[in-house]
């Protein structure tokens, strides 16, 4: 990641220097130089954003791994903290929401769990994390419907 960023900065510097030389030698007009530098700035900005996203995603993954360990120890309070930390680090990392939903469900906080699973699906629809969250949503919704059905039969 860092090497890719350094390479992007090196390319940007080289391209700007080349544009200035071409301007001095009258091989490019000022407008062409401005246009070329603007395009290089966009590329550099994309590189910076990608580096930031990779860093955020990596941080979120570390939080999720710690959260999973806490969850497996049945330390749901600590697990919830880690999963929420992962969400702060990268709001698009669907596993954070999926595991947060499982943790909240284990704490008896069903409505919050359902909300977290829905966020997992919204964050990265089609991913493995979103599929697991959607499957859990279906199971919970089926249990609720079964309970309502049993109550209706009991009342009759």
Secondary structure by P-SEA (a helix, b strand, c coil): caaaaaaaaaaaaaaaaaaaaaaaaccccaaaaaaaaaaaaaaaaaaaaaaaaaaaaaaaaaaaaaaaaaaaacaaaaaaaaaaaaaaacccaaaaaaaaaaaaaaacaaaaaaaaaaaaaaaccccaaaaaaaaaaaaaaaaaaaaaaaaaaaac
